[in-house]
Amino acid sequence: MTVHKSVLLKETVEALNLKNGSIAVDATLGGGGHSLEILKRISPDGKLIAFDQDERAVEAFRRRVSEDAELKKN
């Protein structure tokens, strides 16, 4: 299995100027790299709406979020 590495992750997420309580939409969830960083910036009061045509990607992201130590603190 290959692992996807998000391109320009830091630059992209910083440009969104997100903060706790923001609402964000990711219409191309894929591996969830950008969404995970977005979620970390908008938590604990923000909302992330993310979807992908591949339900396996959505389920994999749910697992990834549930296992992320930084998000568990929120």
C-alpha positions, 0 to 999 in steps of 0.5 A: 500500500502506498502512502499519500503525502500532502503537498504544500500542507503547511502553506495551504492550511496557513493560508486559510487563516483558520482558528478555533471555532471556524467551519471548514469544508473539504470536498476532496478528503482523500488521505485526509492530510489537509483535513487532519491539520484543519481539524487540529486548528479549528478544534475543539469548537470548530466544525469540519465537513469532509467528503469523498466519493470513496467511502473507504477514504471517509472511513479511514479518516474517521479511524485516523482522527479517533487515533490522533493523540493531539485531537484526543486532548480536545 
